[in-house]
């Protein structure tokens, strides 16, 4: 590795070839200058590479004539990373609570710039790209994502299952669920305005912080741009903190929990429609499909599918009201309108009608059974059909009460009548 002389910011760096070591600016000069860009680097035992990242960031500021600062959010390093960071001109924020997201949140809390750029401390991302991110910000973008897939991934920089499976699949899910339109949602180098970050209210403390950021930015309607970047082999000299399957599941889990429509309403609605269709299809009598005769046993399964689907839909509605009242999501105008229009009484009336209709059918079947002297029950189709509506009605009634209780407990009076 070539070590360049001090005061060498005019040189264009390559991550694998050179490092510029600068004298740290004086505290008086740093305090006097108005910081425009803040670089936040989460760090946990990165003594092999943290200096390289800091020097590149400071050199990029100098080359682009930017007023900037570098903040190292240290998560408990014991290998000298803290001392190295301070010696090379970074401001160190000590973060006791472990986790990628916790480190970043603490570091971001300490920034003084209007635009923040985050990147890893292992020199896999080139901080010489800072001016490119800033340019996109100056063009009016609130979030600027690096895209490794449209840029270049050097040999050995990314495992094959991350490159061809994990990242594309996660990106596709985020785009499908939330309409983010991002090609590389897992990219660890990204820039964003301080104002956007403050609006998002990020909460996660682990690796899923990256997904939470993109999802909430998409839901908030943030103006977003992507730039192709190069991913270099890291210089950490130790196994990565990232655990592929554990952290991949954390990302996926957060996406599902943040998308009640896809987690509950879509599968619940599918089960309900499938179950009701089977019940109605088999109500007249057995059906023959090829050489197979489908009879009352399949109709019973249809009833079970419909009931499970209804319960899943109800759970999805509970989740949506909870996420709304806890302000997990923003721009929930459709949900707000639904909450104002739908009243507890409407659910109770619908549930009561279904319950009465089902009970009437059950009473009719039981009366025929009694009149036959409790012989073999010949009306199993009618029993299943009537029981379905009876049980659905009860589910609707209890779900309506719970939705109303959930709203009251969270200060959201669902369908409450306005006082005169």
C-alpha positions as CSV (number, residue, x, y, z in Angstrom):
1,X,0.0,0.0,0.0
2,X,1.4,3.4,-0.9
3,X,1.4,6.0,1.9
4,X,1.1,9.5,0.5
5,X,2.5,12.7,2.0
6,X,0.5,14.9,4.3
7,X,-1.6,17.6,2.6
8,X,-2.2,15.4,-0.4
9,X,-6.0,15.7,-1.0
10,X,-5.5,16.6,-4.7
11,X,-4.7,12.9,-5.5
12,X,-7.4,10.7,-6.8
13,X,-7.5,7.6,-4.6
14,X,-8.2,3.9,-5.4
15,X,-9.3,2.0,-2.4
16,X,-6.8,-0.8,-2.8
17,X,-3.8,1.4,-3.6
18,X,-3.3,4.5,-1.5
19,X,-4.1,6.3,1.7
20,X,-3.9,9.9,2.5
21,X,-3.0,10.8,6.1
22,X,-3.9,14.4,7.0
23,X,-3.4,16.4,10.1
24,X,-6.7,16.7,12.0
25,X,-8.3,20.1,11.8
26,X,-8.1,22.2,15.0
27,X,-11.2,22.2,17.2
28,X,-11.5,25.9,16.8
29,X,-11.5,25.8,13.0
30,X,-14.0,22.8,13.1
31,X,-16.4,24.6,15.4
32,X,-16.2,27.8,13.4
33,X,-17.0,26.2,10.1
34,X,-20.6,25.5,9.2
35,X,-20.7,21.8,8.5
36,X,-22.5,20.9,5.3
37,X,-21.9,17.1,5.0
38,X,-21.5,14.6,7.8
39,X,-20.0,11.1,7.2
40,X,-21.1,8.5,9.8
41,X,-19.1,5.3,10.1
42,X,-20.2,2.5,12.4
43,X,-17.2,0.8,13.9
44,X,-16.4,-2.3,16.0
45,X,-12.8,-3.4,16.0
46,X,-11.8,-2.0,12.6
47,X,-8.2,-1.0,13.3
48,X,-7.0,-2.4,9.9
49,X,-9.2,-0.1,7.8
50,X,-10.8,2.8,9.8
51,X,-8.0,5.2,9.1
52,X,-8.3,4.6,5.3
53,X,-12.0,5.4,5.4
54,X,-11.5,8.6,7.4
55,X,-8.6,9.8,5.3
56,X,-10.6,9.3,2.0
57,X,-13.6,11.1,3.4
58,X,-11.5,14.1,4.5
59,X,-9.7,14.2,1.2
60,X,-13.0,14.1,-0.7
61,X,-14.2,17.1,1.4
62,X,-11.1,19.0,0.4
63,X,-11.2,18.1,-3.2
64,X,-14.9,19.1,-3.6
65,X,-14.5,22.2,-1.4
66,X,-17.1,20.8,1.1
67,X,-17.4,21.7,4.7
68,X,-17.6,18.2,6.3
69,X,-17.0,16.1,9.4
70,X,-16.4,12.4,10.0
71,X,-18.1,10.8,12.9
72,X,-17.1,7.3,14.0
73,X,-19.9,5.6,16.0
74,X,-17.8,3.1,18.0
75,X,-19.7,0.1,19.3
76,X,-17.1,-0.9,21.9
77,X,-13.8,-1.4,20.0
78,X,-10.9,-2.9,21.9
79,X,-8.3,-3.0,19.2
80,X,-7.3,0.7,19.0
81,X,-9.9,1.8,16.5
82,X,-11.0,4.7,18.8
83,X,-7.5,6.1,19.1
84,X,-6.8,5.7,15.4
85,X,-10.0,7.4,14.5
86,X,-9.3,10.4,16.7
87,X,-5.7,10.6,15.5
88,X,-6.9,10.8,11.9
89,X,-9.4,13.6,12.5
90,X,-12.7,11.9,13.2
91,X,-15.1,12.7,16.1
92,X,-15.8,9.5,18.0
93,X,-19.2,8.8,19.5
94,X,-19.2,6.0,22.0
95,X,-22.3,3.6,21.7
96,X,-22.8,1.2,24.5
97,X,-25.8,-0.6,22.9
98,X,-24.5,-3.1,20.4
99,X,-25.9,-3.4,16.9
100,X,-25.4,-1.9,13.5
101,X,-28.6,0.2,13.7
102,X,-27.9,1.3,17.2
103,X,-24.4,2.6,16.2
104,X,-25.7,4.4,13.2
105,X,-28.6,6.0,15.1
106,X,-26.2,7.3,17.8
107,X,-23.7,8.6,15.3
108,X,-26.5,10.3,13.3
109,X,-27.8,11.9,16.4
110,X,-24.4,13.7,16.8
111,X,-24.1,15.1,13.3
112,X,-24.0,18.8,12.5
113,X,-24.4,18.6,8.7
114,X,-27.5,19.0,6.6
115,X,-26.6,15.9,4.5
116,X,-25.4,12.6,6.0
117,X,-23.5,9.9,4.2
118,X,-23.1,6.5,5.9
119,X,-20.7,3.7,5.0
120,X,-18.9,0.8,6.5
121,X,-15.5,1.0,8.2
122,X,-13.9,-1.9,6.4
123,X,-13.0,0.1,3.2
124,X,-15.4,-1.9,1.1
125,X,-17.1,1.3,0.1
126,X,-15.0,4.1,-1.5
127,X,-15.5,7.4,0.5
128,X,-13.9,9.2,-2.4
129,X,-17.4,8.9,-4.0
130,X,-18.8,11.5,-1.4
131,X,-19.0,14.3,-4.0
132,X,-21.2,12.1,-6.3
133,X,-23.7,11.6,-3.4
134,X,-23.6,15.3,-2.6
135,X,-24.3,16.3,-6.2
136,X,-27.5,14.2,-6.2
137,X,-28.5,15.9,-3.0
138,X,-28.0,19.3,-4.6
139,X,-30.2,18.2,-7.5
140,X,-33.1,17.9,-5.0
141,X,-32.9,14.3,-3.8
142,X,-33.6,13.5,-0.1
143,X,-32.2,9.9,-0.3
144,X,-29.2,8.9,-2.5
145,X,-28.6,5.1,-2.6
146,X,-25.5,3.5,-3.8
147,X,-26.1,0.6,-6.2
148,X,-23.5,-2.2,-6.2
149,X,-25.4,-4.3,-8.7
150,X,-25.4,-1.6,-11.4
151,X,-21.9,-0.6,-10.6
152,X,-19.0,-3.0,-10.1
153,X,-18.4,-5.8,-7.6
154,X,-14.7,-6.7,-7.4
155,X,-13.7,-10.3,-7.1
156,X,-14.0,-11.6,-3.5
157,X,-16.0,-8.5,-2.4
158,X,-19.4,-10.2,-2.1
159,X,-20.4,-13.8,-1.5
160,X,-22.3,-15.3,-4.5
161,X,-25.4,-16.0,-2.5
162,X,-25.6,-12.3,-1.5
163,X,-25.0,-11.1,-5.0
164,X,-27.3,-13.5,-6.9
165,X,-29.9,-14.5,-4.2
166,X,-30.0,-12.4,-1.1
167,X,-29.7,-8.8,-2.4
168,X,-31.9,-9.3,-5.5
169,X,-34.6,-11.1,-3.6
170,X,-34.7,-8.6,-0.8
171,X,-34.8,-5.7,-3.3
172,X,-37.6,-7.3,-5.2
173,X,-39.7,-7.8,-2.0
174,X,-39.2,-4.2,-0.9
175,X,-40.1,-3.0,-4.3
176,X,-43.2,-5.2,-4.5
177,X,-44.5,-4.5,-1.0
178,X,-43.6,-0.8,-0.7
179,X,-43.0,0.5,-4.2
180,X,-39.5,1.7,-3.3
181,X,-38.1,1.4,-6.8
182,X,-34.6,0.7,-5.4
183,X,-32.2,-1.7,-7.2
184,X,-30.0,-2.5,-4.2
185,X,-31.8,-2.0,-0.9
186,X,-29.0,-3.6,1.1
187,X,-26.3,-1.2,0.0
188,X,-24.5,0.1,3.1
189,X,-23.4,3.4,1.5
190,X,-26.1,5.9,1.1
191,X,-26.7,9.6,1.7
192,X,-29.8,11.4,3.1
193,X,-30.9,14.7,4.4
194,X,-31.0,15.3,8.1
195,X,-34.6,16.5,7.7
196,X,-35.6,13.2,6.1
197,X,-34.0,11.1,8.8
198,X,-35.8,13.1,11.5
199,X,-39.1,12.5,9.8
200,X,-38.7,8.7,9.5
201,X,-38.5,7.8,13.2
202,X,-36.2,4.8,12.7
203,X,-36.4,2.2,15.5
204,X,-34.5,-0.9,14.7
205,X,-31.0,-1.6,16.2
206,X,-29.6,-4.4,14.1
207,X,-28.8,-5.0,10.4
208,X,-32.5,-4.5,9.5
209,X,-31.9,-0.8,10.0
210,X,-30.9,-0.6,6.3
211,X,-34.3,-2.1,5.2
212,X,-36.3,0.0,7.6
213,X,-34.7,3.2,6.2
214,X,-35.6,2.3,2.6
215,X,-39.1,1.2,3.5
216,X,-40.0,4.2,5.5
217,X,-38.4,6.6,3.0
218,X,-40.6,5.0,0.3
219,X,-43.7,5.2,2.4
220,X,-42.9,8.9,3.2
221,X,-42.6,9.7,-0.5
222,X,-39.0,10.8,-0.3
223,X,-37.4,11.9,-3.5
224,X,-34.8,9.2,-4.2
225,X,-31.9,8.6,-6.6
226,X,-29.3,5.8,-7.1
227,X,-25.8,6.0,-8.3
228,X,-23.6,3.0,-9.3
229,X,-20.7,2.4,-7.0
230,X,-17.9,-0.1,-6.7
231,X,-17.7,-2.7,-3.9
232,X,-14.1,-3.6,-3.0
233,X,-12.9,-6.5,-0.9
234,X,-12.8,-5.5,2.7
235,X,-9.7,-5.0,4.7
236,X,-11.0,-6.0,8.1
237,X,-8.7,-8.9,8.6
238,X,-11.3,-10.9,10.5
239,X,-14.6,-12.6,9.9
240,X,-17.5,-10.2,9.2
241,X,-20.0,-9.1,11.8
242,X,-22.7,-9.9,9.2
243,X,-24.3,-13.4,9.5
244,X,-26.0,-14.2,6.2
245,X,-29.0,-16.2,7.3
246,X,-29.5,-14.7,10.7
247,X,-29.4,-11.1,9.4
248,X,-31.2,-12.0,6.2
249,X,-34.1,-13.3,8.3
250,X,-34.0,-10.1,10.4
251,X,-34.5,-8.1,7.2
252,X,-37.3,-10.3,5.9
253,X,-39.0,-10.4,9.3
254,X,-39.1,-6.6,9.4
255,X,-40.4,-6.4,5.9
256,X,-43.3,-8.7,6.7
257,X,-44.1,-7.1,10.0
258,X,-44.2,-3.7,8.3
259,X,-46.5,-5.0,5.5
260,X,-49.7,-6.3,7.1
261,X,-51.4,-6.2,3.7
262,X,-49.0,-8.9,2.4
263,X,-48.5,-10.7,5.6
264,X,-52.2,-11.0,6.6
265,X,-54.7,-9.6,4.2
266,X,-53.5,-11.1,0.9
267,X,-53.1,-14.7,2.2
268,X,-56.2,-14.4,4.4
269,X,-58.3,-13.1,1.5
270,X,-57.1,-15.9,-0.7
271,X,-57.9,-18.6,1.9
272,X,-61.4,-17.0,2.5
273,X,-62.3,-16.9,-1.2
274,X,-61.0,-20.4,-1.9
275,X,-62.9,-21.8,1.1
276,X,-66.2,-20.1,0.2
277,X,-65.8,-21.1,-3.4
278,X,-65.4,-24.8,-2.4
279,X,-68.4,-24.6,-0.1
280,X,-70.7,-23.1,-2.8
281,X,-69.4,-25.4,-5.5
282,X,-70.1,-28.6,-3.5
283,X,-73.3,-27.4,-1.9
284,X,-75.5,-29.0,-4.7
285,X,-73.8,-32.4,-4.4
286,X,-70.6,-34.3,-5.3
287,X,-68.4,-33.1,-8.2
288,X,-66.3,-35.3,-10.4
289,X,-63.0,-34.0,-11.6
290,X,-61.5,-36.5,-14.0
291,X,-61.7,-39.9,-12.3
292,X,-61.8,-38.3,-8.8
293,X,-65.1,-37.6,-7.0
294,X,-64.9,-34.6,-4.7
295,X,-67.5,-34.7,-1.9
296,X,-68.6,-33.4,1.5
297,X,-65.1,-33.9,3.1
298,X,-63.6,-31.3,0.7
299,X,-66.6,-29.1,1.5
300,X,-65.6,-29.3,5.2
301,X,-62.1,-28.3,4.3
302,X,-63.5,-25.3,2.4
303,X,-65.3,-24.2,5.6
304,X,-62.1,-24.5,7.5
305,X,-60.2,-22.4,4.9
306,X,-62.8,-19.7,5.0
307,X,-62.7,-19.5,8.8
308,X,-58.9,-19.4,8.9
309,X,-59.0,-16.8,6.2
310,X,-61.4,-14.6,8.1
311,X,-59.3,-14.8,11.2
312,X,-56.2,-13.9,9.3
313,X,-57.9,-10.9,7.8
314,X,-59.1,-9.8,11.2
315,X,-55.5,-10.1,12.5
316,X,-54.4,-8.0,9.6
317,X,-56.9,-5.3,10.4
318,X,-55.7,-5.3,14.1
319,X,-52.1,-4.9,12.8
320,X,-53.0,-2.0,10.5
321,X,-54.8,-0.1,13.2
322,X,-52.0,-0.8,15.6
323,X,-49.4,0.4,13.1
324,X,-51.5,3.5,12.4
325,X,-52.0,4.5,16.0
326,X,-48.3,3.8,16.9
327,X,-47.3,5.9,13.8
328,X,-45.3,3.1,12.3
329,X,-46.4,4.2,8.9
330,X,-46.9,7.6,7.3
331,X,-49.2,8.9,4.5
332,X,-52.0,6.5,5.6
333,X,-54.8,8.5,4.1
334,X,-56.8,5.5,2.9
335,X,-56.6,3.9,6.3
336,X,-57.6,7.2,8.0
337,X,-60.6,7.5,5.7
338,X,-61.6,3.9,6.5
339,X,-61.3,4.5,10.2
340,X,-63.6,7.5,10.0
341,X,-66.3,5.7,7.9
342,X,-66.4,2.3,9.5
343,X,-68.3,2.1,12.8
344,X,-68.4,-0.6,15.4
345,X,-72.2,-0.8,14.9
346,X,-71.7,-1.7,11.2
347,X,-69.6,-4.7,12.1
348,X,-72.0,-5.8,14.8
349,X,-75.0,-5.6,12.4
350,X,-73.1,-7.6,9.7
351,X,-72.0,-10.2,12.3
352,X,-75.5,-10.5,13.7
353,X,-77.1,-11.1,10.3
354,X,-74.5,-13.8,9.4
355,X,-75.0,-15.4,12.8
356,X,-78.8,-15.4,12.6
357,X,-78.8,-16.8,9.1
358,X,-76.4,-19.6,10.1
359,X,-78.3,-20.3,13.3
360,X,-81.6,-20.6,11.3
361,X,-80.0,-23.1,9.0
362,X,-78.6,-25.1,11.9
363,X,-82.0,-25.1,13.6
364,X,-83.7,-26.3,10.4
365,X,-81.2,-29.2,10.1
366,X,-81.6,-30.2,13.8
367,X,-85.4,-30.1,13.6
368,X,-85.3,-32.5,10.6
369,X,-82.9,-34.7,12.5
370,X,-85.1,-34.8,15.6
371,X,-88.2,-35.6,13.5
372,X,-86.4,-38.5,12.0
373,X,-85.8,-40.0,15.4
374,X,-82.1,-39.0,15.6
375,X,-81.2,-41.4,12.8
376,X,-78.3,-40.9,10.3
377,X,-77.7,-37.2,9.6
378,X,-78.4,-36.8,5.9
379,X,-78.0,-33.1,5.7
380,X,-74.2,-32.7,6.1
381,X,-74.0,-30.2,3.3
382,X,-76.6,-28.0,5.0
383,X,-74.8,-28.4,8.3
384,X,-71.5,-27.2,6.9
385,X,-73.1,-24.4,4.9
386,X,-75.0,-23.1,7.9
387,X,-72.2,-23.5,10.3
388,X,-69.9,-21.5,8.1
389,X,-72.1,-18.4,8.2
390,X,-72.8,-18.9,11.9
391,X,-69.1,-19.0,12.8
392,X,-68.2,-16.2,10.4
393,X,-70.8,-14.0,12.1
394,X,-69.3,-14.7,15.5
395,X,-65.9,-13.9,14.2
396,X,-67.0,-10.6,12.8
397,X,-68.8,-9.6,16.0
398,X,-65.8,-10.3,18.2
399,X,-63.3,-8.8,15.7
400,X,-65.4,-5.6,15.6
401,X,-65.3,-5.3,19.4
402,X,-61.6,-5.8,19.5
403,X,-60.9,-3.3,16.8
404,X,-62.9,-0.7,18.7
405,X,-61.1,-1.6,21.9
406,X,-57.7,-1.4,20.2
407,X,-58.6,2.0,18.8
408,X,-59.8,3.4,22.2
409,X,-56.7,2.0,24.0
410,X,-54.5,3.8,21.5
411,X,-56.4,7.0,21.4
412,X,-58.0,6.4,18.0
413,X,-61.8,6.2,18.2
414,X,-62.7,4.1,15.3
415,X,-65.9,5.2,13.7
416,X,-66.8,7.3,16.7
417,X,-69.6,9.8,16.2
418,X,-68.6,13.4,16.3
419,X,-70.1,15.4,19.0
420,X,-72.4,18.2,18.1
